[in-house]
Amino acid sequence: MRKRQQGFSFIELLLYMGLLVGFLVVLTDLFVTSLDVQIESEATSVLQEDGRYLLARLSYDLGRSSVIVQPAVLGQITPVLQLTIDGTSYTYGSSGTNLILIGPLGTQQLNSYGSTVSGFSAQRIGDSEGKPTVRILLTVTSVARRTRGPETKTFQTTLGIR
């Protein structure tokens, strides 16, 4: 009587290995794609978050201010915005790739480490109801490296003293 052999043949092993490799390639592709989507989402999120925070901070401080020191002349565009709040000077401006605030607490970086700020400018555009008004323009760029390049958005708003 002949005994039946237990185990796999060489062809069966090659077939299983081929299926395993194909399965691993598909899973790796899905993993890489999900990482790319996460990086895209993070870049967009940081950009929107920083942009909204910067505009809210500028709006809050302008609403509390009594005087817009710089830009001083109607139509003047300056790379800094200087305000007086309760007799204290607050100065917004660019320092390298960051938006900074120089005030009573010293120098503070306003944007997060996930973004850079460029093109900050303030333009005195007039007085609404006798109150000084400025137009703020700034560009926020995400630091996250994407396949299509960095995420960039320009923010512009008009604010005045209350």
Secondary structure, 3 states (H helix, E strand, C coil): CCCCCCCCCHHHHHHHHHHHHHHHHHHHHHHHHHHHHHHHHHHHHHHHHHHHHHHHHHHHHHHHCCEEEECCCCCCEECEEEEEECCEEEEEEEECCEEEEEECCEEEECCCCCEEEEEEEEEEEEEECCEEEEEEEEEEEECCCCCCCCCEEEEEEEEECC
